[in-house]
Amino acid sequence: MINLKDDHKEVKRGDIFWHMFENTIMPVLVIQNDTGNKYSTNTIVLKMSSSKAVAGKSLRIPTIIEVTKDCIQFKNGNVKLDEVGFVLTSNIHTIPKTTLQHYIGRLDPACFKEINKGIVISLGL
């Protein structure tokens, strides 16, 4: 569980954390706005994956967005993420902030543009 006083001061849009989903730990990208993150005990996240099955689908499904390591500003160099991963913009979850585990880093704002496009497609906006 995250201790915001020690591990990371506050949760912000674009932050990436480890989170446990049904006995599987995986990275998640925070997409909730910063005002909501400041005042709510919950946050909204997207699952991230480096699965080869997801990679194959990414070429034909516009809600699966490729993200390279260059797009992530890591907290430290010891994070074990694949060179290329994917953000699943159709896999939206509201979770308690207290269930976020270790802070991985932050998605570069320039790379967030593609994520926003995927969210728009996923939600039909």
Beta strands, then each sheet from edge to edge (+ up, - down):
strand 1: 15-21
strand 2: 24-30
strand 3: 42-49
strand 4: 64-68
strand 5: 72-74
strand 6: 84-96
strand 7: 103-107
sheet 1: 4+ 6- 3+ 2- 1+ 7- 5+
end
